[in-house]
Amino acid sequence: MIHGAYCVGCCWLLMALLFVGGVMNLLWITGLTVLVAGEKLLPNGRLLQQVSGAALILWGGTKILL
């Protein structure tokens, strides 16, 4: 129960994104799966996290401004 509550607490946004993206486009889900797997499995996963995070922030910023 504790682990389940922790998982729901930390991953609810990812699960919502997977649901919305999965309903809309399978390619988004595939890309997100590859990104998360790379962050977890690659030796330089921390670097991938930082680069992908910065890229997504920049992309979101451009979407807001344009």
N, CA, C, O and CB atoms as a CASP TS submission, in Angstrom:
PFRMAT TS
TARGET T0000
AUTHOR 0000-0000-0000
METHOD Language model
MODEL 1
PARENT N/A
ATOM      1  N   MET     1       0.827  -1.191   0.000  1.00  0.00           N
ATOM      2  CA  MET     1       0.000   0.000   0.000  1.00  0.00           C
ATOM      3  C   MET     1       0.869   1.252   0.000  1.00  0.00           C
ATOM      4  O   MET     1       0.579   2.214  -0.712  1.00  0.00           O
ATOM      5  CB  MET     1      -0.940   0.000   1.207  1.00  0.00           C
ATOM      6  N   ILE     2       1.931   1.240   0.796  1.00  0.00           N
ATOM      7  CA  ILE     2       2.799   2.421   0.871  1.00  0.00           C
ATOM      8  C   ILE     2       3.476   2.653  -0.467  1.00  0.00           C
ATOM      9  O   ILE     2       3.533   3.782  -0.953  1.00  0.00           O
ATOM     10  CB  ILE     2       3.856   2.260   1.987  1.00  0.00           C
ATOM     11  N   HIS     3       3.994   1.574  -1.069  1.00  0.00           N
ATOM     12  CA  HIS     3       4.654   1.719  -2.372  1.00  0.00           C
ATOM     13  C   HIS     3       3.664   2.192  -3.438  1.00  0.00           C
ATOM     14  O   HIS     3       3.999   3.037  -4.267  1.00  0.00           O
ATOM     15  CB  HIS     3       5.295   0.384  -2.801  1.00  0.00           C
ATOM     16  N   GLY     4       2.459   1.654  -3.415  1.00  0.00           N
ATOM     17  CA  GLY     4       1.446   2.075  -4.374  1.00  0.00           C
ATOM     18  C   GLY     4       1.082   3.544  -4.220  1.00  0.00           C
ATOM     19  O   GLY     4       0.922   4.258  -5.210  1.00  0.00           O
ATOM     20  N   ALA     5       0.951   3.991  -2.978  1.00  0.00           N
ATOM     21  CA  ALA     5       0.646   5.407  -2.735  1.00  0.00           C
ATOM     22  C   ALA     5       1.791   6.298  -3.187  1.00  0.00           C
ATOM     23  O   ALA     5       1.562   7.376  -3.735  1.00  0.00           O
ATOM     24  CB  ALA     5       0.354   5.648  -1.249  1.00  0.00           C
ATOM     25  N   TYR     6       3.026   5.852  -2.959  1.00  0.00           N
ATOM     26  CA  TYR     6       4.195   6.623  -3.407  1.00  0.00           C
ATOM     27  C   TYR     6       4.217   6.713  -4.932  1.00  0.00           C
ATOM     28  O   TYR     6       4.478   7.779  -5.491  1.00  0.00           O
ATOM     29  CB  TYR     6       5.509   5.980  -2.888  1.00  0.00           C
ATOM     30  N   CYS     7       3.944   5.603  -5.596  1.00  0.00           N
ATOM     31  CA  CYS     7       3.948   5.569  -7.058  1.00  0.00           C
ATOM     32  C   CYS     7       2.873   6.493  -7.633  1.00  0.00           C
ATOM     33  O   CYS     7       3.131   7.232  -8.583  1.00  0.00           O
ATOM     34  CB  CYS     7       3.733   4.133  -7.559  1.00  0.00           C
ATOM     35  N   VAL     8       1.692   6.453  -7.069  1.00  0.00           N
ATOM     36  CA  VAL     8       0.619   7.337  -7.541  1.00  0.00           C
ATOM     37  C   VAL     8       0.990   8.798  -7.288  1.00  0.00           C
ATOM     38  O   VAL     8       0.723   9.662  -8.122  1.00  0.00           O
ATOM     39  CB  VAL     8      -0.723   6.993  -6.842  1.00  0.00           C
ATOM     40  N   GLY     9       1.601   9.068  -6.147  1.00  0.00           N
ATOM     41  CA  GLY     9       1.967  10.442  -5.805  1.00  0.00           C
ATOM     42  C   GLY     9       3.028  11.021  -6.711  1.00  0.00           C
ATOM     43  O   GLY     9       2.972  12.203  -7.050  1.00  0.00           O
ATOM     44  N   CYS    10       4.001  10.208  -7.113  1.00  0.00           N
ATOM     45  CA  CYS    10       5.101  10.761  -7.905  1.00  0.00           C
ATOM     46  C   CYS    10       4.869  10.621  -9.408  1.00  0.00           C
ATOM     47  O   CYS    10       5.495  11.335 -10.192  1.00  0.00           O
ATOM     48  CB  CYS    10       6.402  10.080  -7.526  1.00  0.00           C
ATOM     49  N   CYS    11       3.998   9.731  -9.820  1.00  0.00           N
ATOM     50  CA  CYS    11       3.873   9.433 -11.249  1.00  0.00           C
ATOM     51  C   CYS    11       2.503   9.762 -11.836  1.00  0.00           C
ATOM     52  O   CYS    11       2.225   9.380 -12.973  1.00  0.00           O
ATOM     53  CB  CYS    11       4.166   7.988 -11.481  1.00  0.00           C
ATOM     54  N   TRP    12       1.647  10.453 -11.105  1.00  0.00           N
ATOM     55  CA  TRP    12       0.295  10.685 -11.610  1.00  0.00           C
ATOM     56  C   TRP    12       0.306  11.526 -12.880  1.00  0.00           C
ATOM     57  O   TRP    12      -0.510  11.313 -13.777  1.00  0.00           O
ATOM     58  CB  TRP    12      -0.554  11.365 -10.547  1.00  0.00           C
ATOM     59  N   LEU    13       1.238  12.488 -12.957  1.00  0.00           N
ATOM     60  CA  LEU    13       1.286  13.336 -14.148  1.00  0.00           C
ATOM     61  C   LEU    13       1.757  12.536 -15.362  1.00  0.00           C
ATOM     62  O   LEU    13       1.232  12.710 -16.462  1.00  0.00           O
ATOM     63  CB  LEU    13       2.214  14.543 -13.914  1.00  0.00           C
ATOM     64  N   LEU    14       2.736  11.668 -15.168  1.00  0.00           N
ATOM     65  CA  LEU    14       3.200  10.814 -16.258  1.00  0.00           C
ATOM     66  C   LEU    14       2.086   9.878 -16.715  1.00  0.00           C
ATOM     67  O   LEU    14       1.911   9.672 -17.916  1.00  0.00           O
ATOM     68  CB  LEU    14       4.433  10.005 -15.822  1.00  0.00           C
ATOM     69  N   MET    15       1.342   9.316 -15.789  1.00  0.00           N
ATOM     70  CA  MET    15       0.239   8.430 -16.153  1.00  0.00           C
ATOM     71  C   MET    15      -0.846   9.191 -16.921  1.00  0.00           C
ATOM     72  O   MET    15      -1.412   8.670 -17.882  1.00  0.00           O
ATOM     73  CB  MET    15      -0.358   7.778 -14.896  1.00  0.00           C
ATOM     74  N   ALA    16      -1.131  10.415 -16.496  1.00  0.00           N
ATOM     75  CA  ALA    16      -2.115  11.235 -17.224  1.00  0.00           C
ATOM     76  C   ALA    16      -1.614  11.549 -18.631  1.00  0.00           C
ATOM     77  O   ALA    16      -2.383  11.511 -19.591  1.00  0.00           O
ATOM     78  CB  ALA    16      -2.406  12.550 -16.458  1.00  0.00           C
ATOM     79  N   LEU    17      -0.323  11.858 -18.749  1.00  0.00           N
ATOM     80  CA  LEU    17       0.262  12.130 -20.052  1.00  0.00           C
ATOM     81  C   LEU    17       0.203  10.898 -20.941  1.00  0.00           C
ATOM     82  O   LEU    17      -0.115  10.996 -22.126  1.00  0.00           O
ATOM     83  CB  LEU    17       1.703  12.602 -19.900  1.00  0.00           C
ATOM     84  N   LEU    18       0.511   9.733 -20.368  1.00  0.00           N
ATOM     85  CA  LEU    18       0.429   8.497 -21.141  1.00  0.00           C
ATOM     86  C   LEU    18      -0.996   8.224 -21.601  1.00  0.00           C
ATOM     87  O   LEU    18      -1.208   7.768 -22.724  1.00  0.00           O
ATOM     88  CB  LEU    18       0.944   7.324 -20.318  1.00  0.00           C
ATOM     89  N   PHE    19      -1.970   8.498 -20.747  1.00  0.00           N
ATOM     90  CA  PHE    19      -3.361   8.268 -21.137  1.00  0.00           C
ATOM     91  C   PHE    19      -3.778   9.215 -22.259  1.00  0.00           C
ATOM     92  O   PHE    19      -4.338   8.784 -23.266  1.00  0.00           O
ATOM     93  CB  PHE    19      -4.291   8.439 -19.928  1.00  0.00           C
ATOM     94  N   VAL    20      -3.507  10.495 -22.083  1.00  0.00           N
ATOM     95  CA  VAL    20      -3.908  11.482 -23.094  1.00  0.00           C
ATOM     96  C   VAL    20      -3.132  11.275 -24.385  1.00  0.00           C
ATOM     97  O   VAL    20      -3.717  11.282 -25.468  1.00  0.00           O
ATOM     98  CB  VAL    20      -3.691  12.913 -22.572  1.00  0.00           C
ATOM     99  N   GLY    21      -1.830  11.093 -24.280  1.00  0.00           N
ATOM    100  CA  GLY    21      -1.012  10.878 -25.473  1.00  0.00           C
ATOM    101  C   GLY    21      -1.323   9.566 -26.159  1.00  0.00           C
ATOM    102  O   GLY    21      -1.336   9.491 -27.388  1.00  0.00           O
ATOM    103  N   GLY    22      -1.575   8.525 -25.367  1.00  0.00           N
ATOM    104  CA  GLY    22      -1.868   7.221 -25.941  1.00  0.00           C
ATOM    105  C   GLY    22      -3.179   7.196 -26.689  1.00  0.00           C
ATOM    106  O   GLY    22      -3.316   6.510 -27.702  1.00  0.00           O
ATOM    107  N   VAL    23      -4.138   7.943 -26.188  1.00  0.00           N
ATOM    108  CA  VAL    23      -5.426   8.012 -26.868  1.00  0.00           C
ATOM    109  C   VAL    23      -5.273   8.772 -28.180  1.00  0.00           C
ATOM    110  O   VAL    23      -5.941   8.469 -29.169  1.00  0.00           O
ATOM    111  CB  VAL    23      -6.489   8.687 -25.968  1.00  0.00           C
ATOM    112  N   MET    24      -4.386   9.761 -28.173  1.00  0.00           N
ATOM    113  CA  MET    24      -4.243  10.622 -29.341  1.00  0.00           C
ATOM    114  C   MET    24      -3.243  10.087 -30.375  1.00  0.00           C
ATOM    115  O   MET    24      -3.520  10.115 -31.574  1.00  0.00           O
ATOM    116  CB  MET    24      -3.819  11.995 -28.898  1.00  0.00           C
ATOM    117  N   ASN    25      -2.067   9.595 -29.910  1.00  0.00           N
ATOM    118  CA  ASN    25      -1.021   9.273 -30.872  1.00  0.00           C
ATOM    119  C   ASN    25      -0.065   8.235 -30.285  1.00  0.00           C
ATOM    120  O   ASN    25       0.559   8.469 -29.251  1.00  0.00           O
ATOM    121  CB  ASN    25      -0.251  10.545 -31.282  1.00  0.00           C
ATOM    122  N   LEU    26       0.039   7.112 -30.942  1.00  0.00           N
ATOM    123  CA  LEU    26       0.922   6.040 -30.489  1.00  0.00           C
ATOM    124  C   LEU    26       2.398   6.426 -30.611  1.00  0.00           C
ATOM    125  O   LEU    26       3.223   5.928 -29.846  1.00  0.00           O
ATOM    126  CB  LEU    26       0.651   4.769 -31.285  1.00  0.00           C
ATOM    127  N   LEU    27       2.745   7.297 -31.551  1.00  0.00           N
ATOM    128  CA  LEU    27       4.139   7.724 -31.701  1.00  0.00           C
ATOM    129  C   LEU    27       4.627   8.518 -30.485  1.00  0.00           C
ATOM    130  O   LEU    27       5.787   8.393 -30.094  1.00  0.00           O
ATOM    131  CB  LEU    27       4.295   8.569 -32.968  1.00  0.00           C
ATOM    132  N   TRP    28       3.751   9.335 -29.882  1.00  0.00           N
ATOM    133  CA  TRP    28       4.128  10.071 -28.673  1.00  0.00           C
ATOM    134  C   TRP    28       4.458   9.107 -27.541  1.00  0.00           C
ATOM    135  O   TRP    28       5.427   9.308 -26.808  1.00  0.00           O
ATOM    136  CB  TRP    28       2.999  11.025 -28.245  1.00  0.00           C
ATOM    137  N   ILE    29       3.652   8.063 -27.401  1.00  0.00           N
ATOM    138  CA  ILE    29       3.871   7.085 -26.341  1.00  0.00           C
ATOM    139  C   ILE    29       5.158   6.328 -26.580  1.00  0.00           C
ATOM    140  O   ILE    29       5.902   6.061 -25.637  1.00  0.00           O
ATOM    141  CB  ILE    29       2.695   6.113 -26.246  1.00  0.00           C
ATOM    142  N   THR    30       5.436   5.977 -27.827  1.00  0.00           N
ATOM    143  CA  THR    30       6.678   5.287 -28.154  1.00  0.00           C
ATOM    144  C   THR    30       7.876   6.172 -27.835  1.00  0.00           C
ATOM    145  O   THR    30       8.849   5.705 -27.243  1.00  0.00           O
ATOM    146  CB  THR    30       6.696   4.877 -29.634  1.00  0.00           C
ATOM    147  N   GLY    31       7.815   7.427 -28.215  1.00  0.00           N
ATOM    148  CA  GLY    31       8.914   8.354 -27.921  1.00  0.00           C
ATOM    149  C   GLY    31       9.122   8.546 -26.433  1.00  0.00           C
ATOM    150  O   GLY    31      10.257   8.569 -25.956  1.00  0.00           O
ATOM    151  N   LEU    32       8.041   8.683 -25.704  1.00  0.00           N
ATOM    152  CA  LEU    32       8.135   8.845 -24.255  1.00  0.00           C
ATOM    153  C   LEU    32       8.700   7.594 -23.589  1.00  0.00           C
ATOM    154  O   LEU    32       9.479   7.683 -22.640  1.00  0.00           O
ATOM    155  CB  LEU    32       6.764   9.174 -23.669  1.00  0.00           C
ATOM    156  N   THR    33       8.302   6.435 -24.094  1.00  0.00           N
ATOM    157  CA  THR    33       8.820   5.170 -23.565  1.00  0.00           C
ATOM    158  C   THR    33      10.317   5.047 -23.800  1.00  0.00           C
ATOM    159  O   THR    33      11.058   4.637 -22.906  1.00  0.00           O
ATOM    160  CB  THR    33       8.093   3.984 -24.205  1.00  0.00           C
ATOM    161  N   VAL    34      10.760   5.397 -24.989  1.00  0.00           N
ATOM    162  CA  VAL    34      12.195   5.343 -25.302  1.00  0.00           C
ATOM    163  C   VAL    34      12.964   6.329 -24.428  1.00  0.00           C
ATOM    164  O   VAL    34      14.048   6.006 -23.942  1.00  0.00           O
ATOM    165  CB  VAL    34      12.443   5.651 -26.803  1.00  0.00           C
ATOM    166  N   LEU    35      12.424   7.509 -24.225  1.00  0.00           N
ATOM    167  CA  LEU    35      13.085   8.516 -23.388  1.00  0.00           C
ATOM    168  C   LEU    35      13.211   8.035 -21.940  1.00  0.00           C
ATOM    169  O   LEU    35      14.289   8.129 -21.353  1.00  0.00           O
ATOM    170  CB  LEU    35      12.308   9.843 -23.436  1.00  0.00           C
ATOM    171  N   VAL    36      12.141   7.532 -21.368  1.00  0.00           N
ATOM    172  CA  VAL    36      12.176   7.057 -19.984  1.00  0.00           C
ATOM    173  C   VAL    36      13.100   5.849 -19.850  1.00  0.00           C
ATOM    174  O   VAL    36      13.853   5.752 -18.881  1.00  0.00           O
ATOM    175  CB  VAL    36      10.760   6.699 -19.500  1.00  0.00           C
ATOM    176  N   ALA    37      13.051   4.930 -20.809  1.00  0.00           N
ATOM    177  CA  ALA    37      13.937   3.764 -20.764  1.00  0.00           C
ATOM    178  C   ALA    37      15.395   4.198 -20.862  1.00  0.00           C
ATOM    179  O   ALA    37      16.252   3.646 -20.171  1.00  0.00           O
ATOM    180  CB  ALA    37      13.597   2.778 -21.899  1.00  0.00           C
ATOM    181  N   GLY    38      15.683   5.176 -21.710  1.00  0.00           N
ATOM    182  CA  GLY    38      17.049   5.684 -21.820  1.00  0.00           C
ATOM    183  C   GLY    38      17.522   6.331 -20.536  1.00  0.00           C
ATOM    184  O   GLY    38      18.671   6.151 -20.133  1.00  0.00           O
ATOM    185  N   GLU    39      16.647   7.083 -19.893  1.00  0.00           N
ATOM    186  CA  GLU    39      17.013   7.721 -18.626  1.00  0.00           C
ATOM    187  C   GLU    39      17.306   6.688 -17.547  1.00  0.00           C
ATOM    188  O   GLU    39      18.182   6.895 -16.707  1.00  0.00           O
ATOM    189  CB  GLU    39      15.897   8.656 -18.159  1.00  0.00           C
ATOM    190  N   LYS    40      16.582   5.585 -17.566  1.00  0.00           N
ATOM    191  CA  LYS    40      16.755   4.559 -16.534  1.00  0.00           C
ATOM    192  C   LYS    40      17.893   3.592 -16.840  1.00  0.00           C
ATOM    193  O   LYS    40      18.566   3.133 -15.917  1.00  0.00           O
ATOM    194  CB  LYS    40      15.475   3.785 -16.364  1.00  0.00           C
ATOM    195  N   LEU    41      18.123   3.272 -18.110  1.00  0.00           N
ATOM    196  CA  LEU    41      19.018   2.174 -18.461  1.00  0.00           C
ATOM    197  C   LEU    41      20.397   2.594 -18.974  1.00  0.00           C
ATOM    198  O   LEU    41      21.355   1.834 -18.838  1.00  0.00           O
ATOM    199  CB  LEU    41      18.366   1.337 -19.485  1.00  0.00           C
ATOM    200  N   LEU    42      20.514   3.769 -19.549  1.00  0.00           N
ATOM    201  CA  LEU    42      21.809   4.182 -20.096  1.00  0.00           C
ATOM    202  C   LEU    42      22.771   4.581 -18.979  1.00  0.00           C
ATOM    203  O   LEU    42      22.350   5.089 -17.939  1.00  0.00           O
ATOM    204  CB  LEU    42      21.628   5.351 -21.079  1.00  0.00           C
ATOM    205  N   PRO    43      24.063   4.345 -19.201  1.00  0.00           N
ATOM    206  CA  PRO    43      25.052   4.741 -18.180  1.00  0.00           C
ATOM    207  C   PRO    43      25.046   6.246 -17.896  1.00  0.00           C
ATOM    208  O   PRO    43      25.288   6.660 -16.763  1.00  0.00           O
ATOM    209  CB  PRO    43      26.448   4.318 -18.622  1.00  0.00           C
ATOM    210  N   ASN    44      24.776   7.055 -18.899  1.00  0.00           N
ATOM    211  CA  ASN    44      24.705   8.510 -18.730  1.00  0.00           C
ATOM    212  C   ASN    44      23.250   8.972 -18.687  1.00  0.00           C
ATOM    213  O   ASN    44      22.901   9.988 -19.288  1.00  0.00           O
ATOM    214  CB  ASN    44      25.460   9.227 -19.871  1.00  0.00           C
ATOM    215  N   GLY    45      22.414   8.236 -17.984  1.00  0.00           N
ATOM    216  CA  GLY    45      20.994   8.567 -17.913  1.00  0.00           C
ATOM    217  C   GLY    45      20.739   9.924 -17.289  1.00  0.00           C
ATOM    218  O   GLY    45      19.789  10.613 -17.662  1.00  0.00           O
ATOM    219  N   ARG    46      21.579  10.312 -16.342  1.00  0.00           N
ATOM    220  CA  ARG    46      21.425  11.622 -15.688  1.00  0.00           C
ATOM    221  C   ARG    46      21.624  12.751 -16.707  1.00  0.00           C
ATOM    222  O   ARG    46      20.903  13.749 -16.680  1.00  0.00           O
ATOM    223  CB  ARG    46      22.438  11.770 -14.511  1.00  0.00           C
ATOM    224  N   LEU    47      22.589  12.594 -17.590  1.00  0.00           N
ATOM    225  CA  LEU    47      22.828  13.599 -18.633  1.00  0.00           C
ATOM    226  C   LEU    47      21.636  13.664 -19.584  1.00  0.00           C
ATOM    227  O   LEU    47      21.210  14.750 -19.980  1.00  0.00           O
ATOM    228  CB  LEU    47      24.127  13.278 -19.419  1.00  0.00           C
ATOM    229  N   LEU    48      21.105  12.512 -19.946  1.00  0.00           N
ATOM    230  CA  LEU    48      19.930  12.483 -20.808  1.00  0.00           C
ATOM    231  C   LEU    48      18.747  13.172 -20.137  1.00  0.00           C
ATOM    232  O   LEU    48      17.984  13.876 -20.799  1.00  0.00           O
ATOM    233  CB  LEU    48      19.568  11.039 -21.169  1.00  0.00           C
ATOM    234  N   GLN    49      18.588  12.977 -18.833  1.00  0.00           N
ATOM    235  CA  GLN    49      17.516  13.649 -18.099  1.00  0.00           C
ATOM    236  C   GLN    49      17.649  15.157 -18.179  1.00  0.00           C
ATOM    237  O   GLN    49      16.669  15.864 -18.413  1.00  0.00           O
ATOM    238  CB  GLN    49      17.511  13.207 -16.644  1.00  0.00           C
ATOM    239  N   GLN    50      18.862  15.645 -17.984  1.00  0.00           N
ATOM    240  CA  GLN    50      19.083  17.090 -17.990  1.00  0.00           C
ATOM    241  C   GLN    50      18.889  17.687 -19.380  1.00  0.00           C
ATOM    242  O   GLN    50      18.279  18.746 -19.529  1.00  0.00           O
ATOM    243  CB  GLN    50      20.482  17.408 -17.482  1.00  0.00           C
ATOM    244  N   VAL    51      19.410  17.005 -20.392  1.00  0.00           N
ATOM    245  CA  VAL    51      19.284  17.511 -21.766  1.00  0.00           C
ATOM    246  C   VAL    51      17.826  17.471 -22.222  1.00  0.00           C
ATOM    247  O   VAL    51      17.325  18.441 -22.792  1.00  0.00           O
ATOM    248  CB  VAL    51      20.166  16.686 -22.733  1.00  0.00           C
ATOM    249  N   SER    52      17.147  16.354 -21.972  1.00  0.00           N
ATOM    250  CA  SER    52      15.752  16.259 -22.406  1.00  0.00           C
ATOM    251  C   SER    52      14.867  17.223 -21.620  1.00  0.00           C
ATOM    252  O   SER    52      13.927  17.791 -22.176  1.00  0.00           O
ATOM    253  CB  SER    52      15.237  14.820 -22.245  1.00  0.00           C
ATOM    254  N   GLY    53      15.156  17.411 -20.337  1.00  0.00           N
ATOM    255  CA  GLY    53      14.399  18.378 -19.543  1.00  0.00           C
ATOM    256  C   GLY    53      14.559  19.793 -20.069  1.00  0.00           C
ATOM    257  O   GLY    53      13.581  20.527 -20.208  1.00  0.00           O
ATOM    258  N   ALA    54      15.805  20.174 -20.362  1.00  0.00           N
ATOM    259  CA  ALA    54      16.054  21.517 -20.910  1.00  0.00           C
ATOM    260  C   ALA    54      15.388  21.687 -22.270  1.00  0.00           C
ATOM    261  O   ALA    54      14.813  22.736 -22.559  1.00  0.00           O
ATOM    262  CB  ALA    54      17.566  21.777 -21.032  1.00  0.00           C
ATOM    263  N   ALA    55      15.465  20.655 -23.099  1.00  0.00           N
ATOM    264  CA  ALA    55      14.844  20.732 -24.427  1.00  0.00           C
ATOM    265  C   ALA    55      13.333  20.872 -24.325  1.00  0.00           C
ATOM    266  O   ALA    55      12.731  21.644 -25.072  1.00  0.00           O
ATOM    267  CB  ALA    55      15.196  19.494 -25.253  1.00  0.00           C
ATOM    268  N   LEU    56      12.710  20.132 -23.405  1.00  0.00           N
ATOM    269  CA  LEU    56      11.257  20.220 -23.251  1.00  0.00           C
ATOM    270  C   LEU    56      10.832  21.568 -22.673  1.00  0.00           C
ATOM    271  O   LEU    56       9.782  22.098 -23.038  1.00  0.00           O
ATOM    272  CB  LEU    56      10.753  19.091 -22.356  1.00  0.00           C
ATOM    273  N   ILE    57      11.643  22.121 -21.772  1.00  0.00           N
ATOM    274  CA  ILE    57      11.339  23.449 -21.238  1.00  0.00           C
ATOM    275  C   ILE    57      11.423  24.495 -22.346  1.00  0.00           C
ATOM    276  O   ILE    57      10.550  25.356 -22.454  1.00  0.00           O
ATOM    277  CB  ILE    57      12.302  23.807 -20.084  1.00  0.00           C
ATOM    278  N   LEU    58      12.461  24.426 -23.160  1.00  0.00           N
ATOM    279  CA  LEU    58      12.598  25.367 -24.279  1.00  0.00           C
ATOM    280  C   LEU    58      11.456  25.217 -25.279  1.00  0.00           C
ATOM    281  O   LEU    58      10.909  26.209 -25.761  1.00  0.00           O
ATOM    282  CB  LEU    58      13.938  25.157 -24.987  1.00  0.00           C
ATOM    283  N   TRP    59      11.101  23.973 -25.588  1.00  0.00           N
ATOM    284  CA  TRP    59      10.015  23.739 -26.522  1.00  0.00           C
ATOM    285  C   TRP    59       8.698  24.283 -25.976  1.00  0.00           C
ATOM    286  O   TRP    59       7.931  24.910 -26.707  1.00  0.00           O
ATOM    287  CB  TRP    59       9.889  22.250 -26.824  1.00  0.00           C
ATOM    288  N   GLY    60       8.437  24.044 -24.695  1.00  0.00           N
ATOM    289  CA  GLY    60       7.225  24.577 -24.071  1.00  0.00           C
ATOM    290  C   GLY    60       7.210  26.093 -24.063  1.00  0.00           C
ATOM    291  O   GLY    60       6.174  26.717 -24.292  1.00  0.00           O
ATOM    292  N   GLY    61       8.375  26.685 -23.796  1.00  0.00           N
ATOM    293  CA  GLY    61       8.477  28.149 -23.812  1.00  0.00           C
ATOM    294  C   GLY    61       8.177  28.731 -25.191  1.00  0.00           C
ATOM    295  O   GLY    61       7.509  29.759 -25.308  1.00  0.00           O
ATOM    296  N   THR    62       8.673  28.072 -26.225  1.00  0.00           N
ATOM    297  CA  THR    62       8.394  28.570 -27.574  1.00  0.00           C
ATOM    298  C   THR    62       6.918  28.402 -27.926  1.00  0.00           C
ATOM    299  O   THR    62       6.346  29.231 -28.634  1.00  0.00           O
ATOM    300  CB  THR    62       9.269  27.842 -28.605  1.00  0.00           C
ATOM    301  N   LYS    63       6.307  27.330 -27.434  1.00  0.00           N
ATOM    302  CA  LYS    63       4.877  27.139 -27.679  1.00  0.00           C
ATOM    303  C   LYS    63       4.036  28.222 -27.001  1.00  0.00           C
ATOM    304  O   LYS    63       3.022  28.664 -27.541  1.00  0.00           O
ATOM    305  CB  LYS    63       4.440  25.758 -27.189  1.00  0.00           C
ATOM    306  N   ILE    64       4.468  28.641 -25.820  1.00  0.00           N
ATOM    307  CA  ILE    64       3.746  29.686 -25.103  1.00  0.00           C
ATOM    308  C   ILE    64       3.907  31.026 -25.819  1.00  0.00           C
ATOM    309  O   ILE    64       2.947  31.783 -25.964  1.00  0.00           O
ATOM    310  CB  ILE    64       4.246  29.788 -23.647  1.00  0.00           C
ATOM    311  N   LEU    65       5.130  31.308 -26.262  1.00  0.00           N
ATOM    312  CA  LEU    65       5.405  32.605 -26.879  1.00  0.00           C
ATOM    313  C   LEU    65       4.867  32.728 -28.301  1.00  0.00           C
ATOM    314  O   LEU    65       4.543  33.826 -28.752  1.00  0.00           O
ATOM    315  CB  LEU    65       6.883  32.853 -26.887  1.00  0.00           C
ATOM    316  N   LEU    66       4.772  31.618 -28.996  1.00  0.00           N
ATOM    317  CA  LEU    66       4.317  31.679 -30.388  1.00  0.00           C
ATOM    318  C   LEU    66       2.898  31.280 -30.456  1.00  0.00           C
ATOM    319  O   LEU    66       2.313  31.260 -31.539  1.00  0.00           O
ATOM    320  CB  LEU    66       5.152  30.796 -31.299  1.00  0.00           C
TER
END
